[in-house]
């Protein structure tokens, strides 16, 4: 599919994301010049790193698009955002296999989990930016925060636990799911982990399918003379 001409690579977003990854790396690994690095230290730092990455994807990215940007953005722009964010993340994620001694399947599951949650959030951002009012965007931002925090809140009162003694609700939050995956003690990856990632990916695909079938009205645009001109259907369709 050829993207419309008005869709451009989000350079400002990529700059923000690169700085966020750099700051996350510094906060996670720090400047421990006098300490001998170990696998345990790298594992702890990697959990902090993934926590910061998911906070950037689930809170800061929606905030950037829903609150700090105009409402009349193309429908496919969040999808282009996510492609750029996810591709940039690979430069950091796969080299972490060496110090953490993750297997290729471990990194693949982390990748799939991040991809699925990010694709779902891209759909939420697209729905939010499709609305003309600030209240509509505010409600979608609130929904993004609730999805990230609902499972940890439910875990506080939950009585069901997994094999490592953690609440099963924590597996359904984009913020805590990777933390639990990295913290597991078994070498083998449980099949439920792949099923959860596939479920989130399926929900994201259904959300995008509904979004593509949802008619979005073209909003009037003002020309230089101050008179309003109706946007072309081709621009509004994306």
HELIX and SHEET records of a PDB file:
HELIX    1   1 UNK A   11  UNK A   29  1                                  19    
HELIX    2   2 UNK A   39  UNK A   55  1                                  17    
HELIX    3   3 UNK A   56  UNK A   60  3                                   5    
HELIX    4   4 UNK A   61  UNK A   66  1                                   6    
HELIX    5   5 UNK A   77  UNK A   93  1                                  17    
HELIX    6   6 UNK A   96  UNK A  100  1                                   5    
HELIX    7   7 UNK A  104  UNK A  130  1                                  27    
HELIX    8   8 UNK A  134  UNK A  155  1                                  22    
HELIX    9   9 UNK A  168  UNK A  172  5                                   5    
HELIX   10  10 UNK A  177  UNK A  183  1                                   7    
HELIX   11  11 UNK A  191  UNK A  213  1                                  23    
HELIX   12  12 UNK A  233  UNK A  236  1                                   4    
SHEET    1   A 2 UNK A 220  UNK A 222  0                                        
SHEET    2   A 2 UNK A 228  UNK A 230 -1                                        
END                                                                             
